[in-house]
Amino acid sequence: MNSSLKASRVVWASRMAAQVRVSKALVAGSALAALVELASPLPARVTAWSVALALGLGVGVGIVFGVYPAHRAARLDPIEALRAE
């Protein structure tokens, strides 16, 4: 099996795992909101704007604290980077 086929399978598996996690989180959040609404006088609903806001914040944090430092590190010379530590 060539390396590009392996890489595409890894990417596909990673995306599928992410979709499963997102689906589980949506179900768990909706169930928790329904439980809070039943158990207390507080109204609790999962609205589309709150899901969009959470998704946007998650993507923003991932980019700022994940992709940006990785991009900066990729531009460094490996030997010099290890020597600086």
Secondary structure as UniProt FT lines:
FT   HELIX           3..39
FT   HELIX           48..62
FT   HELIX           63..67
FT   HELIX           68..74
FT   HELIX           78..84
//
